[in-house]
Amino acid sequence: MDNNFRIGEIVVCINAKGRWYKLGKLKENEMYTVIGFNPYDGGLILNEVKSRWSGLKAYRADRFRKVDYAFSEKVLTATKPQKQENVHFKFRKSKLEILK
């Protein structure tokens, strides 16, 4: 089975549900690093977690997607705090004055 992942690539888990078995510590929406492939079915061998049910400790490739770096950059840019004006505070005995 061919997949379009590469060694060293960061992937995101999109399906961490097992059928009658547990998937170890695999968690949905978590990011993992691909360190190899199962030669029999193209499963992903990950650095951070290992499958207990695979002889090569691999997970099915269809449980993952690639990280969309362009989307991530756009979200980070949109949520980045805007530069604020310098606000100076001057304390007096009875009240606080804000000076710009």
C-alpha positions in Angstrom: 0.0 0.0 0.0 1.4 3.4 -1.0 1.0 6.5 1.0 2.3 10.1 0.5 4.1 10.5 3.8 7.9 10.8 4.2 10.3 10.0 6.9 10.8 13.0 9.2 7.5 14.5 8.3 5.1 15.7 11.0 1.6 14.2 10.8 -1.7 14.8 12.8 -3.8 11.9 14.0 -7.4 12.2 12.7 -8.7 8.8 14.0 -7.6 7.4 17.3 -10.5 5.0 17.7 -9.9 1.3 18.0 -12.4 -1.4 17.3 -12.0 -4.1 20.0 -8.5 -3.1 20.9 -6.8 0.0 22.3 -4.4 2.1 20.3 -1.9 2.7 23.0 -1.3 6.3 23.7 -2.4 7.5 20.2 -4.5 10.7 20.6 -6.7 12.5 18.1 -5.5 15.9 16.9 -2.0 15.3 18.3 1.1 15.7 16.1 3.6 12.8 15.6 6.9 12.4 13.7 7.2 9.6 11.0 10.4 7.6 11.5 9.6 4.6 9.2 7.0 2.5 7.4 5.6 -1.0 7.8 6.7 -2.7 4.5 3.7 -5.0 4.5 0.8 -2.5 4.7 2.5 0.9 4.5 1.6 1.7 8.1 3.4 4.6 9.8 6.1 4.0 12.5 6.0 7.0 14.8 8.7 8.4 17.1 6.4 9.4 19.9 4.1 6.3 20.2 4.2 2.6 19.3 1.4 0.4 18.3 1.1 -2.7 20.5 -0.8 -4.7 17.9 1.7 -4.4 15.0 4.9 -6.4 14.7 6.7 -3.3 13.6 4.9 -1.0 16.0 3.1 0.9 13.1 -0.3 2.5 12.8 -2.5 2.6 9.6 -1.6 5.5 7.4 -5.2 6.5 7.0 -5.4 7.5 10.7 -3.2 10.5 9.9 -3.0 13.6 7.7 -0.2 15.9 6.8 0.2 19.2 8.7 -1.0 22.1 6.6 1.8 24.6 7.3 0.3 27.4 5.1 -3.0 27.2 7.1 -1.1 27.1 10.4 0.9 30.2 9.5 -2.3 32.0 8.5 -4.0 31.2 11.8 -0.9 32.3 13.8 -0.7 35.6 11.9 -4.4 36.3 12.3 -4.3 35.6 16.1 -1.0 37.4 16.7 -1.6 40.4 19.0 -1.5 43.7 17.3 1.1 46.3 18.4 -0.4 48.4 21.1 0.4 52.0 21.9 2.7 52.7 24.8 0.6 53.6 27.7 2.1 55.4 30.7 0.6 55.5 34.1 1.0 58.3 36.5 0.0 57.7 40.1 -1.3 60.4 42.4 -2.5 60.1 45.9 -6.2 59.9 45.1 -6.5 58.9 41.5 -4.8 57.2 38.6 -4.2 59.2 35.4 -3.5 57.5 32.1 -1.2 59.5 29.8 -0.7 58.8 26.1 
